[in-house]
Amino acid sequence: MGQDEELTTKNILFTKDSLVPTSIAIGLAMLMLTSTTIDLMSELEETAIFNSETPDWTVLFDTQVIDLTGEGHTYIHTEIWGDGEEKIIDFDISDLLPNDDTRIAYIVATIVPEENTGISPSEPDWGCDSIGVTVVSDNSTLLAQWNDERNILRGNDADCEDIPVFIQAYPNFYDDNSTVVAAKNEFQAMIPWTEDGWGLGELSIQIKIDVQSYGGQGVGIVDDDEEITIEVDVYAFTAEIQE
């Protein structure tokens, strides 16, 4: 822009006819800037007051397995799978909580293979059955944190080892003992731990078997099935507050 054009623009803004509108516009802009600055300073002050006056509260958890079997497990299911057979076993976790103050934290399942050939694993030609396990989230009505990074929703084993399964039920429950919360009072500190519904529903576990026959020396032993035990442990917690 040349000097003549710049002078022309200034003349347009500050002529007798445009002086009042221009002044009003500048005044409104300054008013908005001042208002925004005041709001920002107020928010910063409120944040500082909140941080300085808000105490930390320790939420203590009592976490235990809901034992319905008397053996430390919620459910124990034993069944025989044939070679190549695939089954889905459902576990009802909709009505397990003993009282209104208890909520489900997470669910652990263990798939325990049991060889029925009578063969010792030390035998040279002895083979373990191949077991595939999948928690069927699409088939489960269980309300849980299905995308949590701690979940173990599938597993495979051909070494006669237990296969673990883990489902995070309650959001952000990562410590069985305690957590620290900043809140104005006990009521606000307890709000995150009073949500109902998590962990309730039907848990579906799919298992598929590939049975290995024992050849051995001499007469071979035909192994065409596998007995599998599923142990389901539902961990529930109660919470109490401590400043």
C-alpha positions as CSV (number, residue, x, y, z in Angstrom):
1,M,0.0,0.0,0.0
2,G,1.4,3.4,-1.0
3,Q,1.6,6.4,1.2
4,D,-1.3,8.1,-0.7
5,E,-3.5,5.0,-0.2
6,E,-2.7,4.8,3.5
7,L,-3.6,8.5,4.0
8,T,-6.9,7.9,2.1
9,T,-7.8,5.0,4.4
10,K,-7.1,7.1,7.5
11,N,-9.2,9.9,6.0
12,I,-12.1,7.5,5.5
13,L,-12.0,6.3,9.1
14,F,-11.7,9.6,10.7
15,T,-13.9,11.9,8.5
16,K,-16.6,13.9,10.2
17,D,-19.2,11.3,9.3
18,S,-17.3,8.2,10.2
19,L,-15.6,9.5,13.4
20,V,-18.4,8.4,15.8
21,P,-18.9,4.9,14.4
22,T,-15.1,4.4,14.3
23,S,-14.8,5.5,17.9
24,I,-17.6,3.2,19.0
25,A,-16.0,0.2,17.2
26,I,-12.7,0.9,18.9
27,G,-14.4,1.3,22.2
28,L,-16.3,-2.0,21.9
29,A,-13.1,-3.8,20.9
30,M,-11.3,-2.4,24.0
31,L,-14.3,-3.4,26.1
32,M,-14.3,-7.0,24.8
33,L,-10.5,-7.2,25.4
34,T,-10.8,-5.9,28.9
35,S,-13.7,-8.3,29.7
36,T,-11.8,-11.3,28.3
37,T,-8.8,-10.4,30.4
38,I,-10.9,-10.0,33.5
39,D,-12.5,-13.4,32.9
40,L,-9.2,-15.1,32.4
41,M,-7.7,-13.6,35.5
42,S,-10.9,-14.7,37.5
43,E,-10.6,-18.2,36.2
44,L,-6.9,-18.4,37.1
45,E,-7.7,-17.0,40.6
46,E,-10.5,-19.6,41.1
47,T,-8.2,-22.4,40.0
48,A,-5.5,-21.2,42.4
49,I,-8.0,-21.1,45.2
50,F,-9.4,-24.5,44.3
51,N,-5.9,-26.0,44.3
52,S,-4.9,-24.4,47.6
53,E,-8.1,-25.1,49.4
54,T,-9.1,-28.5,48.0
55,P,-7.8,-31.3,50.2
56,D,-6.6,-34.7,49.0
57,W,-8.7,-37.7,50.1
58,T,-7.5,-41.3,50.2
59,V,-10.1,-43.8,49.0
60,L,-9.5,-47.2,50.6
61,F,-10.7,-50.3,48.8
62,D,-11.6,-53.7,50.3
63,T,-11.3,-56.0,47.3
64,Q,-12.2,-59.7,47.5
65,V,-13.4,-62.6,45.3
66,I,-17.1,-63.3,45.4
67,D,-16.9,-66.9,46.6
68,L,-20.0,-68.9,45.6
69,T,-18.2,-72.3,45.5
70,G,-16.5,-72.4,48.9
71,E,-13.2,-73.0,47.2
72,G,-12.2,-69.3,46.6
73,H,-13.9,-69.1,43.2
74,T,-17.1,-67.5,42.0
75,Y,-17.8,-70.3,39.5
76,I,-16.1,-73.6,38.6
77,H,-17.2,-75.3,35.4
78,T,-15.8,-78.7,34.2
79,E,-16.6,-80.2,30.9
80,I,-15.2,-82.6,28.3
81,W,-14.4,-81.3,24.8
82,G,-14.0,-83.7,21.9
83,D,-11.2,-83.3,19.3
84,G,-11.9,-80.3,17.2
85,E,-14.9,-79.3,19.2
86,E,-15.7,-75.7,19.9
87,K,-18.1,-74.5,22.7
88,I,-19.2,-71.3,24.3
89,I,-19.8,-71.4,28.0
90,D,-21.9,-68.6,29.6
91,F,-21.5,-67.4,33.2
92,D,-24.3,-65.3,34.7
93,I,-22.8,-62.3,36.7
94,S,-26.0,-60.3,36.8
95,D,-27.0,-60.9,40.5
96,L,-23.9,-61.5,42.6
97,L,-23.4,-58.3,44.6
98,P,-24.1,-58.8,48.4
99,N,-25.2,-55.2,49.0
100,D,-25.7,-51.8,47.5
101,D,-22.2,-50.6,48.6
102,T,-20.3,-53.3,46.6
103,R,-19.3,-53.0,43.0
104,I,-17.4,-55.3,40.6
105,A,-13.8,-54.3,39.9
106,Y,-12.6,-56.9,37.4
107,I,-13.1,-60.5,36.4
108,V,-10.4,-63.2,36.2
109,A,-10.9,-66.6,34.5
110,T,-8.5,-69.4,34.4
111,I,-8.8,-72.3,31.9
112,V,-7.2,-75.4,33.4
113,P,-6.5,-78.3,31.0
114,E,-6.4,-81.9,32.4
115,E,-4.9,-84.7,30.4
116,N,-6.8,-87.9,30.9
117,T,-4.4,-90.3,29.3
118,G,-2.6,-91.2,32.5
119,I,0.7,-90.3,30.7
120,S,3.4,-88.4,32.6
121,P,4.6,-85.2,30.9
122,S,8.1,-86.6,31.3
123,E,7.4,-89.2,28.6
124,P,9.4,-88.4,25.4
125,D,6.4,-88.7,23.0
126,W,3.8,-87.3,25.3
127,G,1.9,-84.4,23.7
128,C,-0.3,-81.7,25.2
129,D,-3.6,-80.8,23.7
130,S,-3.9,-77.5,21.9
131,I,-6.5,-75.2,23.5
132,G,-7.7,-71.9,22.1
133,V,-9.7,-69.5,24.4
134,T,-11.6,-66.3,23.4
135,V,-13.8,-64.0,25.5
136,V,-16.7,-63.3,23.1
137,S,-17.4,-59.7,23.7
138,D,-20.0,-59.5,21.0
139,N,-21.9,-62.3,22.6
140,S,-21.5,-61.1,26.1
141,T,-24.0,-58.7,27.7
142,L,-21.4,-57.9,30.3
143,L,-21.0,-54.2,31.0
144,A,-17.2,-53.7,31.1
145,Q,-14.2,-51.8,29.8
146,W,-13.8,-53.8,26.7
147,N,-11.1,-51.6,25.2
148,D,-8.9,-51.4,28.4
149,E,-5.3,-52.1,27.7
150,R,-5.0,-54.5,30.7
151,N,-7.6,-56.9,29.2
152,I,-6.6,-60.4,28.2
153,L,-9.5,-61.6,26.0
154,R,-7.8,-64.5,24.2
155,G,-5.1,-67.1,24.6
156,N,-3.7,-70.3,23.3
157,D,-1.6,-73.1,24.8
158,A,-0.2,-76.4,23.8
159,D,2.0,-77.0,26.8
160,C,-0.6,-78.1,29.4
161,E,-0.3,-74.7,31.1
162,D,-3.2,-72.7,32.5
163,I,-4.6,-70.0,30.3
164,P,-5.5,-66.7,32.0
165,V,-8.3,-64.3,31.0
166,F,-8.8,-60.8,32.4
167,I,-11.7,-58.3,31.9
168,Q,-11.6,-54.8,33.4
169,A,-15.1,-54.1,34.6
170,Y,-15.1,-50.8,36.7
171,P,-13.5,-47.8,35.0
172,N,-10.1,-46.7,36.2
173,F,-10.0,-49.3,39.0
174,Y,-6.3,-50.1,38.9
175,D,-5.3,-50.5,42.5
176,D,-6.9,-53.1,44.9
177,N,-5.8,-51.0,47.9
178,S,-6.3,-47.3,47.5
179,T,-6.3,-44.2,45.4
180,V,-6.0,-40.4,46.1
181,V,-8.6,-37.9,44.9
182,A,-8.7,-34.1,45.2
183,A,-12.2,-33.0,46.2
184,K,-14.0,-30.3,48.2
185,N,-15.6,-32.9,50.5
186,E,-16.1,-36.6,51.1
187,F,-19.2,-36.8,48.9
188,Q,-17.4,-35.5,45.9
189,A,-14.4,-37.7,46.5
190,M,-16.6,-40.8,46.6
191,I,-18.6,-40.0,43.4
192,P,-16.2,-41.9,41.0
193,W,-16.6,-45.1,43.0
194,T,-20.4,-45.2,43.3
195,E,-21.4,-46.0,39.7
196,D,-23.7,-49.0,39.3
197,G,-23.9,-51.6,36.6
198,W,-20.3,-52.3,35.8
199,G,-19.4,-55.9,35.6
200,L,-23.0,-57.1,35.5
201,G,-24.3,-59.3,32.7
202,E,-23.4,-62.5,31.0
203,L,-19.8,-63.5,30.4
204,S,-19.3,-65.8,27.4
205,I,-16.0,-67.8,27.0
206,Q,-15.4,-69.7,23.8
207,I,-13.0,-72.7,23.9
208,K,-11.7,-74.8,21.0
209,I,-9.7,-78.0,21.4
210,D,-7.2,-79.8,19.1
211,V,-6.5,-83.1,20.9
212,Q,-3.1,-84.8,20.6
213,S,-2.9,-88.6,20.7
214,Y,0.0,-90.2,22.6
215,G,2.2,-92.4,20.3
216,G,4.8,-93.6,22.8
217,Q,6.8,-96.7,22.4
218,G,4.9,-99.9,21.8
219,V,1.1,-99.5,21.9
220,G,-0.1,-96.0,21.3
221,I,-2.8,-94.4,23.4
222,V,-5.6,-92.7,21.5
223,D,-6.6,-89.4,23.2
224,D,-9.7,-88.1,21.5
225,D,-11.0,-85.7,24.2
226,E,-9.9,-83.3,26.9
227,E,-11.4,-82.4,30.2
228,I,-11.2,-78.7,30.9
229,T,-12.0,-76.7,34.0
230,I,-12.9,-73.0,33.9
231,E,-12.5,-71.1,37.1
232,V,-14.1,-67.7,37.2
233,D,-13.2,-65.2,39.9
234,V,-15.3,-62.1,40.2
235,Y,-13.5,-59.4,42.2
236,A,-15.7,-56.9,44.0
237,F,-14.8,-53.9,46.1
238,T,-16.2,-51.6,48.7
239,A,-14.8,-48.1,49.2
240,E,-14.4,-45.8,52.2
241,I,-12.9,-42.4,52.5
242,Q,-10.1,-41.0,54.5
243,E,-8.8,-37.4,54.4
